[in-house]
Structures are given as C-alpha cells and as structure tokens.
Amino acid sequence: MRLDKFLKVSRLIKRRTLAKEVADQGRIAINGVEGKASSNVKVGDTLTIRFGQKLVTVQIDTIQENSRKEEAAQMYSVLKEEKLTDQENF
C-alpha cells in the first residue's frame, strides 16, 4: 500500500493530501530511509514521522484498504514518542 494512503486509512494523518505533503517534505522515514508519498509500505515496516517538535515511531501491524475509526488504531503500534529540541533535526 502507498505510504500516503496508509497514513490516511490508519488516521495517523487525517487527509491524504496532507500525508503527501508531509512525505514530500522529507518528514517521514520508512525503516530509517526517507520515504516518499508513493513508497510502498508493508506489515512489519517501521515509520518515523516528525510532527512539528515531536518524533513518533510506529510499527505497521496490519494493512487494510478501509477502516472504521475504531479499527484504525489497531493498524499500528506506537514504539516511541519523543520531543525534539530546537537543535535536533530529523
């Protein structure tokens, strides 16, 4: 599944267009490698996403084409969340 679609379906990012912008800005890494919106993700991949001053690392547990709000959080596990200081870059 494409990275931007996974982010939308899993509700990590609410809109696919926003997910595409974030990926194109280089703020998402897949298994430590910078990911593009069109990059394919699979079960077991680790995503590191920079949201402003926060760095969130999640592992993909399942992939579904569509999901209800209640099911979306089951698609991934949060491995760690960390706050970035002004000097740190992704």
WOGIGI-V751935 format. One record per residue. RES is the residue in one small letter. SS is DSSP state (H for helix, E for strand, - for the rest). PHI is phi in radians with two decimals (* if undefined). Layout:
res = [RES | RES]
ss = [SS | SS]
phi = [PHI | PHI]
//
This chain:
res = [m | r | l | d | k | f | l | k | v | s | r | l | i | k | r | r | t | l | a | k | e | v | a | d | q | g | r | i | a | i | n | g | v | e | g | k | a | s | s | n | v | k | v | g | d | t | l | t | i | r | f | g | q | k | l | v | t | v | q | i | d | t | i | q | e | n | s | r | k | e | e | a | a | q | m | y | s | v | l | k | e | e | k | l | t | d | q | e | n | f]
ss = [- | E | H | H | H | H | H | H | H | - | - | - | - | - | - | H | H | H | H | H | H | H | H | H | - | - | - | E | E | E | - | - | E | E | - | - | - | - | - | E | - | - | - | - | - | E | E | E | E | E | E | - | - | E | E | E | E | E | E | E | - | - | - | - | - | - | - | - | H | H | H | H | H | H | H | E | E | E | E | E | E | E | E | - | - | - | - | - | - | -]
phi = [* | -1.13 | -1.02 | -1.09 | -1.21 | -1.06 | -1.06 | -1.26 | -1.10 | -1.41 | 1.13 | -1.19 | -2.29 | -1.22 | -2.13 | -1.14 | -1.13 | -1.18 | -1.07 | -1.12 | -1.08 | -1.08 | -1.14 | -1.19 | -1.43 | 1.38 | -1.68 | -2.26 | -2.09 | -1.91 | 0.91 | 1.49 | -1.97 | -0.98 | -1.85 | -1.81 | -1.01 | -1.53 | -1.11 | -1.51 | -2.07 | -2.45 | -1.03 | 1.74 | -1.17 | -1.92 | -1.91 | -2.04 | -2.10 | -1.74 | -1.88 | 1.00 | -1.72 | -2.17 | -2.00 | -2.03 | -2.00 | -2.23 | -2.00 | -1.36 | -1.70 | -2.49 | -2.20 | -2.27 | -1.19 | -2.41 | -2.63 | -1.42 | -0.95 | -1.19 | -1.52 | -1.04 | -1.20 | -1.45 | -1.38 | -2.59 | -2.09 | -1.37 | -1.51 | -2.84 | -2.26 | -2.42 | -1.58 | -1.63 | -1.55 | -1.08 | -1.42 | -1.38 | -2.13 | -1.49]
//
